[in-house]
Each structure stands twice: as structure tokens, then as C-alpha cells.
Amino acid sequence: MLSLFKNDKLSSCQEDLSSLCELVIVTLGSNGSLIVNKNDVEIIESIKKGKIIDTTGAGDIYAGGFIHGLINNCSLKKCGEIASICAGQIITQLGSRSDIDLKELIK
């Protein structure tokens, strides 16, 4: 946030984030993620599925999980939870392609 808004406190950036677009997702690594939708903020906990081996692809699969939730008409909170589950799984293996069926994991 410091480089984008010249502010190092995420809580102070909500209005700035909301001014960019209607929906903003901020990933925070092991601290989970935030979904900012207009004036509402959802805090999504990180979901660890095991020992962290490789974070390659975690952001991409988070985005994919979130979009999967959106196109299936899930709430924004549920979209974030799906995304967190997917990211939490991918970091337990080497590489960015899941070695398990993520559809089964997010049921």
C-alpha cells in the first residue's frame, strides 16, 4: 500500500481502494486477504492445508478460485474462502499446477 497510496497502514487505505473500482481484493500472504466492496470490508482468514513448500502460483490460483466463486454466484465472503482454500493447497506442493482435484476440495 505504501507504494500505491503513500500510506503504510492498510486500514487507512479503504477509501482510496474503493475509489479505484467497486471491488478490490488484497492478498496478505499468511495473514489472509481483504475484500473491499464499496464501503464494506470482508476479512478472509488464510487456510493452510499443510506445510508450506512453494508459493509459486498462489496468487494466480487465489484469483482463479475467487473468480470461480463469482461466476457461480457465491457471496464475496464465500469467493474469498474458496480462493483461500485453493491458495492454501497450492503452497503445499512444488509448482503451480494442483496435484489434487480442487473441485473436491472446495465442496
C-alpha positions as CSV (number, residue, x, y, z in Angstrom):
1,M,0.0,0.0,0.0
2,L,2.9,2.3,0.7
3,S,3.9,2.5,-3.0
4,L,0.4,2.9,-4.3
5,F,-1.2,5.3,-1.8
6,K,1.9,6.6,0.0
7,N,0.5,5.0,3.2
8,D,1.8,2.1,5.1
9,K,-1.5,1.3,7.0
10,L,-3.9,-0.8,5.1
11,S,-6.8,0.3,7.3
12,S,-6.2,3.9,6.2
13,C,-6.4,2.9,2.5
14,Q,-10.0,1.7,2.3
15,E,-11.4,4.9,0.8
16,D,-8.5,5.0,-1.7
17,L,-9.1,1.4,-2.6
18,S,-12.8,2.0,-3.1
19,S,-12.1,4.9,-5.4
20,L,-10.2,2.6,-7.8
21,C,-13.1,0.4,-8.5
22,E,-16.2,-1.3,-7.0
23,L,-14.4,-4.5,-5.9
24,V,-10.8,-4.8,-4.7
25,I,-9.2,-7.9,-3.3
26,V,-5.9,-7.5,-1.3
27,T,-4.0,-10.7,-0.6
28,L,-1.9,-10.6,2.6
29,G,0.0,-13.9,2.4
30,S,-0.2,-15.8,5.6
31,N,-2.4,-13.1,7.1
32,G,-5.3,-13.9,4.7
33,S,-6.9,-11.4,2.4
34,L,-9.3,-8.5,2.3
35,I,-12.3,-8.0,0.0
36,V,-13.2,-4.3,-0.3
37,N,-16.6,-3.8,-1.9
38,K,-17.7,-0.1,-1.9
39,N,-17.7,0.6,1.9
40,D,-17.8,-3.0,3.1
41,V,-14.7,-5.0,4.0
42,E,-14.6,-8.7,4.4
43,I,-11.6,-10.2,6.2
44,I,-10.8,-13.7,4.9
45,E,-8.5,-15.9,7.0
46,S,-5.7,-17.8,5.4
47,I,-6.3,-21.5,5.2
48,K,-3.3,-23.7,5.5
49,K,-3.6,-27.2,4.1
50,G,-0.2,-28.4,5.3
51,K,3.5,-27.5,5.3
52,I,4.4,-24.6,3.0
53,I,6.7,-25.9,0.3
54,D,6.4,-23.4,-2.6
55,T,4.3,-20.3,-3.1
56,T,4.6,-20.3,-6.9
57,G,1.2,-19.8,-8.3
58,A,-0.6,-19.0,-5.0
59,G,-1.8,-15.5,-6.2
60,D,-2.9,-16.9,-9.5
61,I,-4.8,-19.8,-8.0
62,Y,-6.3,-17.4,-5.4
63,A,-7.6,-15.2,-8.3
64,G,-8.9,-18.3,-10.1
65,G,-10.7,-19.6,-7.0
66,F,-12.3,-16.1,-6.4
67,I,-13.5,-15.9,-10.0
68,H,-14.9,-19.4,-9.8
69,G,-17.0,-18.3,-6.8
70,L,-18.1,-15.1,-8.6
71,I,-19.3,-16.9,-11.8
72,N,-21.1,-19.4,-9.6
73,N,-23.0,-16.6,-7.8
74,C,-21.3,-17.1,-4.4
75,S,-21.2,-14.3,-1.8
76,L,-18.0,-12.3,-1.8
77,K,-17.1,-13.9,1.5
78,K,-17.6,-17.4,0.0
79,C,-15.5,-16.4,-3.0
80,G,-12.7,-15.3,-0.7
81,E,-12.9,-18.6,1.2
82,I,-12.8,-20.7,-2.0
83,A,-9.8,-18.6,-3.1
84,S,-8.1,-19.1,0.3
85,I,-8.6,-22.9,0.2
86,C,-7.1,-23.1,-3.3
87,A,-4.1,-21.0,-2.4
88,G,-3.7,-22.9,0.9
89,Q,-3.5,-26.1,-1.1
90,I,-1.1,-25.0,-3.9
91,I,1.5,-23.8,-1.4
92,T,1.8,-27.4,0.0
93,Q,3.3,-28.7,-3.2
94,L,6.1,-27.9,-5.7
95,G,4.9,-25.9,-8.8
96,S,1.7,-24.1,-9.7
97,R,-0.5,-26.9,-11.0
98,S,-2.5,-28.6,-8.3
99,D,-1.8,-32.3,-7.9
100,I,-5.4,-32.8,-6.5
101,D,-8.8,-32.0,-7.8
102,L,-9.6,-28.6,-6.4
103,K,-13.3,-29.1,-7.1
104,E,-13.4,-31.8,-4.5
105,L,-11.5,-29.6,-2.0
106,I,-13.9,-26.6,-2.3
107,K,-17.1,-28.6,-1.9
